[in-house]
Each structure stands twice: as C-alpha cells, then as structure tokens.
Amino acid sequence: MLWPLYLAVPIIAFLYASVGFGGATGYLAVMSLFGISPKVMASTALILNVLVSAISFSSFYRAGHLRPKLLLPFLITSVPAAFLGGYFKIDDTTYLALLYAVLAYVAIRLLFFSHPSDDKHPLQTLPTVWALVIGLGIGLLSGIVGIGGGIFLSPIIIFARWGTSKQASAVAAAFIFLNSLGGLVGRLWGGTLVLDGFTLSLLPFGLIGALTGSYWGAMRLSGLTLRRVLGLVMAAAVANFWWTIGK
C-alpha cells in the first residue's frame, strides 16, 4: 500500500520548500521504504524537485531575497556537471551506496549543525574560483544521485558568510531548479529517465506542500526546527537501510 507515501510527499514538500529546498532527499528517503526501483526513485525525485524548487524560488524572489551575483558563479559549472551526472549509467548497488551516503551526511548536518544564522555579521565576498569548484562538485553529485544539490550549497553559503540565511535559501531554490533540470535532461539523453503514472500521481501532492511551505518559509518561519525534523527523517531512512541489509 502506497497511501503513506502520498501523505508524506506534501509534508516533505512543505518542510523543504520552507527553507528553499526541493525535497529530493526526502522523497528518496520515503520512496526507499516502499521498495521502489532506484531508476523510478531518481527520476521521480528530480521531477518533484523541479516543481517544488520553482515554487519555493518564486516565493523567496518575490520577498526580495535573491542576489543574482551570489547565484550565477555556482551555476556556470553546476548545470553542465548535473547533466553529466544524470547521463551516467550506474548499477543499483552503487546508486544506493551514493544515496545513503548523501542521506547520512544530510541527517548529521541537519540534526547537529543547524542553528540560527547570525545575519548581523558583515558578509564576505564570494571567491569566483571557489564558486566554480563547489558548483562542479555539487552538480556532478546531484545529477548522479537525483537531487538538486541546494541542501549542500545553502549551508556552505551561510557558514562562509557569503549571504544571509534567506539569501542562501533563494539561491538554493534557483540552484536546485536548474540542476534538477540538467539532471533530467541528462537522464533523458542517456535513456535512464522514467516517467510513468506513479510519478505523475505524486505531482499534485508536491504542489500543495510547495505552495504552503514556500510562503511560510519566505514570509513567516525560521528554518531551525524544520531542519531538525528533516534530519530525523533522513536518519530514519538511513537506519532503515542498514537494518534491511543487515537482515
């Protein structure tokens, strides 16, 4: 029975959109609990990512949080790298190993390193070389695993003081949207894109969560508690994975 999945998708979309993310890691974590094919998982997560991140970006943009100069240097290398990552054909074992390594990292970061950013300190200038290198690495990983990469980029921007937390969310949303598109095109080009009735049936649920979450995140809420809740979701998925393979 998949009804818990249909219930989880709008909740995940709400939580992720509220902090400028698309939610791919959340969708992947939940879908992994239902024995869905890795190819279907990756394609579905990317498609939901495009939808949710586009709505999230719209909310943060209209709230005036976007700094184009903070976004563009990362995109120069990340989008082509995401295309290449989506083009690669890897076996299910390698895919799952990469996926759960990503989820473990996300869980640890969200649970133990989330804190309200101090936006009173002066911002630092973004070094172009570092932006290109970071964009390349995140884009390649994003295309391979089936995520947008914003969940890695956002904390880097905050911790390096290249932008405020709200600016980081706006950049992350745009970054996720474009990288997810690059990954989808790469999968289409490489013959690994799966688009079926299951994927399409999840889109309305993602839409509902994205519309509500992005509004509250851009206008109302702090992301601290929400990020820790997301960390618990990731940790549960990783624990379930290791429990399953250990049986």
Phi, psi and omega per residue, in radians:
M1 nan 2.286 -3.063
L2 -1.816 0.066 -3.052
W3 -1.050 -0.577 3.074
P4 -1.083 -0.538 3.115
L5 -1.154 -0.747 3.126
Y6 -1.170 -0.464 3.070
L7 -1.356 -0.607 -3.069
A8 -1.304 -0.622 -3.046
V9 -1.005 -0.858 3.127
P10 -1.139 -0.542 3.100
I11 -1.173 -0.786 3.114
I12 -1.097 -0.792 3.138
A13 -1.053 -0.711 3.113
F14 -1.063 -0.889 -3.072
L15 -1.118 -0.817 -3.106
Y16 -1.205 -0.767 -3.119
A17 -1.083 -0.505 -3.124
S18 -1.166 -0.347 3.096
V19 -2.020 0.287 3.044
G20 1.501 0.219 -3.121
F21 -1.772 2.866 3.133
G22 -1.604 -0.452 3.054
G23 1.743 0.143 -3.044
A24 -1.009 -0.753 -3.136
T25 -1.089 -0.604 3.096
G26 -1.198 -0.789 3.124
Y27 -1.103 -0.722 3.126
L28 -1.098 -0.728 -3.135
A29 -1.080 -0.795 -3.110
V30 -1.224 -0.772 -3.128
M31 -1.097 -0.541 -3.139
S32 -1.137 -0.378 3.133
L33 -1.354 -0.197 -3.053
F34 -1.954 0.193 3.073
G35 1.175 0.518 -3.140
I36 -1.374 2.529 -3.119
S37 -0.988 2.383 3.125
P38 -0.957 -0.671 3.122
K39 -1.123 -0.721 3.091
V40 -1.151 -0.726 3.124
M41 -1.011 -0.878 -3.071
A42 -1.113 -0.782 -3.123
S43 -1.149 -0.762 -3.128
T44 -1.124 -0.749 -3.138
A45 -1.086 -0.716 -3.138
L46 -1.163 -0.723 -3.137
I47 -1.149 -0.767 3.068
L48 -1.101 -0.651 3.122
N49 -1.041 -0.769 3.126
V50 -1.050 -0.812 -3.118
L51 -1.106 -0.930 -3.033
V52 -1.196 -0.748 -3.124
S53 -1.171 -0.588 3.096
A54 -1.104 -0.760 3.130
I55 -1.189 -0.726 3.128
S56 -1.096 -0.781 3.124
F57 -1.053 -0.729 3.135
S58 -1.000 -0.749 -3.118
S59 -1.173 -0.799 -3.128
F60 -1.207 -0.580 3.102
Y61 -1.158 -0.820 -3.130
R62 -1.146 -0.422 3.097
A63 -1.452 -0.035 3.047
G64 1.460 0.460 -3.059
H65 -1.739 -0.019 -3.080
L66 -1.480 2.320 2.959
R67 -2.046 1.796 -3.086
P68 -0.985 -0.629 -3.121
K69 -1.175 -0.349 3.096
L70 -1.483 -0.374 -3.084
L71 -1.613 -0.836 -2.931
L72 -1.018 -0.734 -3.118
P73 -1.052 -0.608 3.125
F74 -1.203 -0.606 -3.052
L75 -1.248 -0.467 -3.074
I76 -0.959 -0.719 -3.120
T77 -1.794 -0.454 -3.011
S78 -1.243 -0.704 -3.075
V79 -1.159 -0.860 3.059
P80 -1.094 -0.598 3.111
A81 -1.176 -0.655 3.093
A82 -1.139 -0.634 3.073
F83 -1.074 -0.811 3.138
L84 -1.112 -0.709 3.120
G85 -1.114 -0.685 3.101
G86 -1.225 -0.448 -3.137
Y87 -1.309 -0.546 -3.082
F88 -1.067 2.445 3.042
K89 -1.833 2.056 3.117
I90 -2.185 2.697 -3.105
D91 -1.314 2.870 -3.056
D92 -1.067 -0.662 -3.123
T93 -1.103 -0.802 3.118
T94 -1.121 -0.724 3.132
Y95 -1.035 -0.846 -3.094
L96 -1.143 -0.637 3.099
A97 -1.089 -0.786 3.099
L98 -1.113 -0.772 -3.107
L99 -1.019 -0.869 -3.049
Y100 -1.342 -0.379 2.971
A101 -1.150 -0.741 3.095
V102 -1.107 -0.817 -3.110
L103 -1.106 -0.663 3.116
A104 -1.108 -0.757 3.104
Y105 -1.056 -0.813 -3.109
V106 -1.088 -0.752 -3.132
A107 -1.050 -0.815 -3.127
I108 -1.099 -0.770 -3.124
R109 -1.117 -0.785 -3.078
L110 -1.224 -0.644 -3.069
L111 -1.373 -0.704 -2.945
F112 -1.962 -0.232 -3.090
F113 -2.139 0.189 3.064
S114 -1.437 2.342 3.080
H115 -2.795 2.697 3.108
P116 -1.089 2.182 -3.140
S117 -1.251 2.497 3.116
D118 -1.591 1.695 -3.059
D119 -1.435 0.126 3.138
K120 -1.466 -0.366 3.134
H121 -1.280 2.597 3.132
P122 -1.145 2.527 -3.129
L123 -1.390 2.668 3.117
Q124 -1.734 2.722 3.094
T125 -1.306 2.353 3.137
L126 -1.334 2.063 3.082
P127 -1.274 2.208 -3.062
T128 -1.062 -0.728 -3.114
V129 -1.075 -0.776 3.122
W130 -1.113 -0.692 3.119
A131 -1.073 -0.720 3.141
L132 -1.153 -0.750 -3.133
V133 -1.167 -0.802 3.141
I134 -1.102 -0.755 3.120
G135 -1.067 -0.702 3.135
L136 -1.101 -0.851 -3.105
G137 -1.129 -0.812 -3.122
I138 -1.178 -0.705 -3.134
G139 -1.087 -0.761 -3.136
L140 -1.116 -0.820 3.113
L141 -1.087 -0.692 -3.117
S142 -1.080 -0.796 -3.127
G143 -1.143 -0.658 -3.122
I144 -1.198 -0.837 -3.016
V145 -1.451 -0.478 -3.131
G146 1.682 0.679 3.076
I147 -2.240 3.028 -3.116
G148 -1.603 -0.412 3.081
G149 1.644 -0.159 -3.117
G150 -1.102 -0.476 -3.114
I151 -1.205 -0.337 3.012
F152 -1.564 -0.701 -3.043
L153 -1.223 -0.735 -3.071
S154 -0.983 -0.882 3.126
P155 -1.135 -0.551 3.103
I156 -1.086 -0.776 3.137
I157 -1.102 -0.737 -3.102
I158 -1.192 -0.847 -3.085
F159 -1.174 -0.585 3.131
A160 -1.433 -0.106 -3.136
R161 1.109 0.618 3.056
W162 -1.479 -0.228 3.131
G163 -2.940 2.856 3.079
T164 -1.309 3.011 -3.120
S165 -1.110 -0.689 3.129
K166 -1.213 -0.684 3.084
Q167 -1.133 -0.681 3.099
A168 -1.092 -0.661 3.111
S169 -1.153 -0.718 3.117
A170 -1.127 -0.771 3.112
V171 -1.119 -0.751 -3.132
A172 -1.056 -0.731 -3.118
A173 -1.093 -0.805 3.115
A174 -1.150 -0.731 3.127
F175 -1.037 -0.793 -3.137
I176 -1.121 -0.780 -3.115
F177 -1.026 -0.878 -3.069
L178 -1.250 -0.688 3.100
N179 -1.159 -0.651 3.114
S180 -1.142 -0.687 3.056
L181 -1.085 -0.757 3.108
G182 -1.060 -0.737 3.110
G183 -1.133 -0.683 3.117
L184 -1.140 -0.761 3.122
V185 -1.101 -0.709 3.104
G186 -1.078 -0.724 3.121
R187 -1.185 -0.677 3.086
L188 -1.103 -0.778 -3.127
W189 -1.147 -0.655 -3.102
G190 -1.550 -0.024 3.095
G191 1.383 0.332 -3.127
T192 -1.895 0.056 3.125
L193 -1.365 2.284 3.097
V194 -2.067 2.092 3.116
L195 -2.238 1.851 -3.083
D196 -2.325 -3.043 -3.098
G197 -1.107 -0.576 3.116
F198 -1.071 -0.829 -3.137
T199 -1.069 -0.838 -3.112
L200 -1.099 -0.581 -3.099
S201 -1.203 -0.357 -3.134
L202 -1.490 -0.331 -3.028
L203 -1.056 -0.777 3.121
P204 -1.058 -0.583 -3.141
F205 -1.240 -0.675 3.055
G206 -1.139 -0.654 3.142
L207 -1.078 -0.782 -3.129
I208 -1.067 -0.837 -3.131
G209 -1.126 -0.683 -3.102
A210 -1.166 -0.747 -3.113
L211 -1.080 -0.777 -3.116
T212 -1.308 -0.778 -3.088
G213 -1.148 -0.733 -3.104
S214 -1.154 -0.626 3.103
Y215 -1.122 -0.863 -3.110
W216 -1.140 -0.654 -3.128
G217 -1.199 -0.737 -3.093
A218 -1.322 -0.537 -2.985
M219 -1.910 -0.503 -2.875
R220 -2.154 -0.883 -2.820
L221 -1.723 2.698 2.882
S222 -1.513 2.535 -3.081
G223 -1.524 -0.018 -2.996
L224 -1.065 -0.967 -3.110
T225 -1.121 -0.715 -3.134
L226 -1.087 -0.691 -3.134
R227 -1.165 -0.606 3.111
R228 -1.249 -0.597 3.044
V229 -1.113 -0.744 3.096
L230 -1.089 -0.646 3.085
G231 -1.056 -0.661 3.085
L232 -1.138 -0.667 3.099
V233 -1.093 -0.797 3.134
M234 -1.103 -0.764 -3.124
A235 -1.093 -0.681 3.117
A236 -1.119 -0.699 3.140
A237 -1.162 -0.739 3.133
V238 -1.133 -0.749 3.124
A239 -1.085 -0.711 3.118
N240 -1.108 -0.676 3.130
F241 -1.076 -0.865 -3.110
W242 -1.197 -0.569 3.083
W243 -1.153 -0.686 -3.109
T244 -1.180 -0.818 -3.107
I245 -1.290 -0.289 3.132
G246 -1.485 -0.173 -3.116
K247 -1.282 nan nan
